[in-house]
């Protein structure tokens, strides 16, 4: 036990928390969504938040990106108490993170290139030509062909729309990325493409990535740690291999279904194959 504690302390020193949620309380009328919820996301990790329907994960995301104010508790992001910020300070902090919304969140009247370039036009003094070049580069990073930049959101498939939303989230080279259901609604091939995209962007930017997802394959393939929400709080957090060994009934219910077992078996098979190749 002392060794584990020492290792944990070392990890925290090397990778300090960039998100700290303490005693968070959220209500909608008489319905309690969060009750004294605590959560820490470390610098540079890919961290997922999961839970059943009504567990409060989407509400938690909205609170972290300052779209909803909780009833109690505190949220510190990038060493800043976001519940105590003036409007101008909040705007400056938002420029340090990017958000990929589940349904894209792009402006339908703008083509993809202009959607991606919009944050640069709002928050920098760069020339239009430079902004267009940077937007084209972000579109390329997201895995889209150059000509997609001149298309409009309504012309894109679901997978293309998610990649375009990712490109816009990257516009200001964020320190922190929030991804809301990045693989929802995609076929297996499209979802695998997003898995690979998230891993490659994480390697390129070394940013911290926070993900809301239901995708069990994604959890096994991409994440460093996963927090499971239930009963208004975090009922378990750890790597997937650790979570599937935990006895909490909410965690067991989430991971013990047929899809959970299939995703675990697939991940273990791929891990074994990778180990064999390396050996």
Secondary structure by P-SEA (a helix, b strand, c coil): caaaaaaaaaaaaaccccbbbcbbbbbccccccccccccccccccbbbbbbcccccaaaaaaaaacccccccccccccccccccccaaaaaaaaaabbbbcccccccccccaaaaaaccccccccccaaaaaaaaaaaaaaacccccccccccccccaaaaaaaaaaaaacccccbbbbccccccccaaaaaaaaaaaaaaaaaccbbbbbbcccaaaaaccccbbbbbccccccccccaaaaaacccaaaaaacccaaaaaaaaaaaaaaaaaaaaac
